[in-house]
Amino acid sequence: MATKFVQSFLNLMPVAGFMRGLTPDPLLTVSEWADEFRLLPQVSAEPGKFRMSKTPYMKEIIDHLSVNDPAQEIIFKKAAQIGATESGNNWLGYMIGIAPTSMLYVMPTDSMMKDTSKNRIQKMIDDTPSLKAKIKPSKSKVSNNTIQFKEFEGGFFKGVGANSPVGLASTAVRNVYLDEIDRYPLSVGGEGSAIDLAKTRTSTYGARRKMFLTSTPTMEGTSAIDLAFKKTGQRYYNVPCPHCGVLQVLNFEQLRYDKKAIKTKDFTVVYECPECEQEIPERFKPKMLADGKWIPTVPDNEDGLVFGYHLNALYSPYGWYSWVDMVKDFEDAQNDIPKMITFTNTKLGEVYSDKGEKPDWQVLWSKRELYKMNVPFSSVAFLTAGVDVQADRLEVEIVGWMKGKKSQSIDYRILFGDTAQTDVWKQLDAMLNESWTREDDCVLTIAKMAIDTGYNTTHVYDFCRKHTIHRVIPIKGQARQMIMISHPKAVDVTAKGKAINNVKIFNIAVSLIKSELYGWLKLMPNSDGSETYPDGYCHFPQYDEQHFRSLIAEECKQVTNKKGQISYEWMVKYKRNERLDCRVYARAAAAVVGMDRFNDKYWDELSLSALPALKTPSPIKKKKQSDFWK
């Protein structure tokens, strides 16, 4: 009788679904699953069986993502090259393998998500037999296994880009993995932040939901991962000193090395314990990592549901990213703000503070030199020009660029005329076609001119359309932009209500460039008596006081918004800031030329390729300058 009752009950529902309901949650944690089942493909740096012991600091983090752990949200503010992405993939593999449910996997863009799914997730599935058996082979007419969607018994994986409102706004899910959240757009299709949209998808699962948010941070005050991390217990990985045993957080400031030996084969880096002051060679790191533990710095913020972690690249496993490489990257970033931002974000795992401390104009004035204006140094490789547009004039600075991003102000000109009329633009056109003879009698022309579009925009577009993008570019300043120059974006230009040829406009990171410039302006000539200058040094002729006051007319001030979030904004402190703007635009033009990618060899070749004056035709083939956006 009982058997007939059970059979009748089973006939009323899918047997597989009923049996899943009776199956208890798996006893394995995510890290245990990875150690037992995960296999790395032959194309990986360390193929074969996955070993959690390689990155022991990840164990606690990903074990909070196990179904039996009560944690609901994990925040991981991190450096690059520490194994975070593979840990997120281990969570996905664990879910497919023994804890089937639904997962939304979000990356900054759809293209990044497709690349990750194809080159990481699919390879993980193909090379891990227990996972491959769970997912049916992809077929052209079947939609349950595509690059961004994979269905398996008991659940599915859906990969989307944070720039896709449709992908984020559909389907309830239990698990959400949000990778590199600081690279997400601030708003998706006018529907709000991608992070909030993804969180909403988990609301129906209540206490059973899991969210894993990871990212290298960006700028102070705007970094999403930093703001989220500060609300947590802020856990740091403490490792014991092999000499005295004291637990400590590894800090870059404790690395010790000889700067003079940095380019030699014998260059070494050690870590000095702040407690016993003993030197620790990097070979001790595997043991230190194995014996380390996470300790919260603000334990009162922890509720058992949300945990926050921070890790810098000093913890990168032995043989991956070394302390020697880290020091070399740090030294290479000196006097180079874009590189220092990258180092701070991706190596230290910290936000970059755009403080832009103001130089002293009187010190700048005292460093003026006696060189002739409009005569570039022999070492100048190329020229750029930055143009600021006012109602009654155009202001232009012509800048020569040398190896090490040193610069020479060649000339500063003011072209008077109504910028809504054509005459003043004809003057600018004539200047664009000028040539400058270097001290060694070689001739240079302006490689790139950048013109601000903030005033009389239509007339700027008209001028730019008359010239190739490889000579003249329209630019627009963006205070929050993270990269120096954005990819050019076409804008529609209209005349008398009709659409005419579009113009490609370049957005430039004005805050970043100003911070870099202020750092360069504070540099002094080398004090070793060699009459040499550090990388980034700025040379100026006998300009008057107003030039230097205008050059540092703005100051970066800390501001706090209504939510208590700190950020930095540039504020005008002197009545005229055109000379600062012109130098910023000339620097932006140099970035478009490709200066930030030049190595020493290319600088030398570019400088030597300038054509000698009054020697035409020249037997020297002029080397074509690199153009970043060509």
C-alpha angles and dihedrals in degrees: 000000000000091000091055090049093052091047091051090049093050091050089062095063140029106280094217092054092047092050091049089055090056093048112100121228113275118268094218120094122222092259092048091050091051093051093048104039113013119104124185118222124249091251092063123097091250108024123192133046115009114244120203088193089073090068104022092165089069094060098082092042098054095036087066084064092061115112093242094055115092094217114118105182132032121190116197118186104185153157123247125264098037101108100260097134093051089051090055089050090050088057089052091048091049090052094049093042107045111349105051116193138117125297133187111202113195129191128174095266139014091244091055090048092051091049092049093047093048100042102031114017098040091045090050089053094045094049097043108071095199089058098040090057091056098057124062117234115267115262126187094235096042120080098193093089117040134136092272102027129051124174124199136165108298099007152005143236120227121187120198140165119246086235091065113089092181093055093047098044100055136072127024114249136185099212129043126186112193110188124192094358094176088070093056119111114259090237132016115217091329090297099109135260120343090230093056092045091052092047090053089060090066098050096101092058095061114183092002094066122109128200127184115191118185136168148139103248127244130193126356112259095019103053109113094198092050093050091049093046093053090060091059135071087272101227121203127191110248119199128189123249107243089223106044102011095230113151114236144161112250110244127187091227090069094062113110125203145141111255092200091061096047094109095046128094090240094060110134136179127203134181120237115215107230090213105049097013091227119146117248118202115214092247087078091062099092091058092043092051092047091054096043129109139194116253124186117229094197102035093168088070093062121097100169092256104071124043130181126202136185128195132171129203094262084083094056107130117269108273095025112078110354131210087242091057091046093053091047090052090049094050091045089055095058112122089003111102097189090053092045091052089051091047093048093047103038103029105030092031089223136125118259115238110218094207098147096194109213120248122225110261091208091058089050091050090051091054094060115131134218098235120130117263116242091024110105119211116257088250095058108115101186143352132234132183131212118203126199116195122217130170096260103024152018118235116204135184120194112206130190118212127211138182112298090029091280111158140206122203101227098183143333116216136183115206108198122211143094105293089207088065131063105244098078091047089054088056090053090048090054091050091051088058095050123108130215124213115219124222088263091054095254117136128235132184130194106285094193136005120199119199125193115235097201095103131038086001097177092056091049089053091048091054094045093050090059091061134053117262087242090069107029130026132181113226138194125198120235117191096198099040114127100203123059095236127017123214107275113266123207115235125192115243120201132199122191090347095307127112114243134178112322123238127221111230126197119217111213130200098238095177092052094047093047091051090050092048094049089052090051093046091058093057119111129206113273110276097216093094093249095114089232130135134223121248111281095026114154121219120204133183125222097304118162127254093266091063093059095041088053092045091062096031094130133063129199110234131188114242131183121212128213091273091056093252116148122224138154127243131186113238128188111245099169124054095241123044101163094112091055090049093049092052090048090052093047088052090050089052090053089053090054090050085058102251094146090062098048118115124204093265093053092048089054094047092047093050092048092048095068110117118249114246120260093005109116129192090028121206088216114091107223110236111235113241117240116253115201095209099039 
